[in-house]
Amino acid sequence: MATPLVVNVVELLRWPGTTKDVVVDVAADDLEFNDARISNETVSIALHLESLSNGVSVAGTAAATWHGECRRCLAPLSERMVVDVSELYQQIPEDPEAYSIENDQINLLPMVRENLLVAVPLGPLCREDCPGFCPQCGSDLAEGACGCDTTVSDPRWAALEGLKGRLPDPPV
């Protein structure tokens, strides 16, 4: 377990308004992601802890590298993501979203892990207008048009298609 992410907050709990900064690089294995999308590169964490009357506020950033494939063209992707975190730790959690303070220590590891896992895109794209593959021949449409007929025809509308162009357009 990553001990730099277990922080003693005795001093913070004594006086509201007291602050402490945690800036550390942690191996991805120490965060126990159990997710193949997260790279084994180091995770950079920069957090600011501030004592409140009802707990400790934690705000800052966590950065990790993820990798995957474009959901349309299967191109390999890899990106360093920076996630903003803002959480509350309380000795007796009043807020259902708050993390608990145990033995005057807060464990930042679960909070960092959860925020990073939620931020990994489920269906990443190599670019916003990625055309993907042709559904008929399978050629990569990013390299150029394939020449397949992509018009969709529904046989239920065939009778109306036969009338197309025969009738005058209605006045506007």
N, C-alpha and C positions, 0 to 999 in steps of 0.2 A: 504494500500500500504506500502511496506517496505521502510521506510524513510532512512535506512542506505545506500540504493542503489541510493539515489539522492545526488549527490556530488557537492558541490560548487567549481567551478574551476576558480574563479576570480584571485587568486594568480598564478595559472598555466598559465593563458592567458597573464599575464604581461610579463613574461620572458621565452622565449624558453629554454628548457633544465631543467626546474623545474620539480620535481617529487613528487608524492604523492602515498602512498600505502593504499589500502582498503582491510582489512581482516575482514570478518564478517561471522557469521552463521545466516541464515535466514530460517524461517519456510517455508516449501514447499507451504503452503496455501497462503502465501504472494506473491508468484511468479505467482499465478493464472495460473497454467499449464492447467487445464481443460483436463487432460489426465490421464486415470486410470492406465496407465503403470508406472507413476512416484509415488514413495512411499511418504507418508506424513512425512518422516524423515526430519531432517534439511538439508539444502543445504549449503555447505561450499564454500565460495568465497574468493579468494586471488588474487587481481588485482594490477597491477603497472600502474599508470597513468603518462605519460610524456608529457610535453608541447612541441609542434612543432611550426614551424612558421605558419602553416596553420591549426592548430587544436590541439587536444589532442589524443595521442595514448594510447590505453588501451590494456594491455596484461596480461595474468595470467591464472588461472584455476578456474573451477567451478566443484563441485562434488555433485552428487545426486544419490539416489538409485532407480533403476527401477526393476520392476518385470513383469513376463510374463510366457509363456509356450514354451517349445521346439516345433519347427514347425514340427518335425518328430514323436516324441513319447509323446508329451503333458506333459512331466515332468515339474513341477513348477520350475521356475528360478528366482533368485534375485541376483543382482550384484550392487556394488557401482562403478559408472563410474566417471572418472575424465576427463574433457574436457578442452583442451587448447583453449583459446580465444585470438584473436588479432583483434581489431577493431579500427576504426578511428571516432572521433567525430569532427565536424566542425561547426562554427557559421553559415556560409553560405555554405551548403554542395555542394562542387564541384564534389566530387566523388559520383556516384549513390549508392554505397554501404555504404557510411558514415552515421552515426547517427547525429542528430542535437543537438547543444548546445542551450538551451533555457534559457534566463534570467541568464546567467552565471552559469548555472547548467547543469549537465549531469545526465540523468536517466539511470542507468545501468540495471534496471530490464528487459526491453524488450530484450536487447542484451543477458543477461544471460539466460533468458527463451528460446529464439530462439536457442541458441547454444546447450542447454541441450536437447531440444525436437528433434533437428536434429540428435543428437548422440544416441538416444534410438534405438536399433536394431529393424528393422521391422520383421525379421524372425529369431529370435535367436535359437541357437542350444545348447543342454546340453553338447555336445562334438562334435568335428568336424566329427567323424566317426559314428555318431548315426545312427543305421540301421532303426529305426522307427518301424512301424507295418507291418505285412504281409498283402498285398493287397487282399488276398483271405479269410483267416480265421480271421484276425485281432489280432493275438497273437503278443506280444511284442518280436521283434527279438533280443533285447538286452539281454533277458533272455535265448535265445537259439533258434536254428533252429526249425521251426514248422513242417517240413516234407511235406509241400505243393509243388506241381509241379509248379515251377516258370518259366519253359521254355515257351517262347512266340512263338507260331506258327501262321503263316499267311497262310490261305488256298490258297492264290494266288500263293504261292511258292511250293505247294504240288507236282506238277509234277517234279520240279527240285530236291526236297527232295528224290523222288523215284530213281533218277539217282545217288544219292550220294553213293559212294563206288563201283559202277559198272564200272565207267570209270577210266582209269589210270590217275595219276596226271601228269600234263604237266612237261616237263624237265625244269629245272631252268637255 
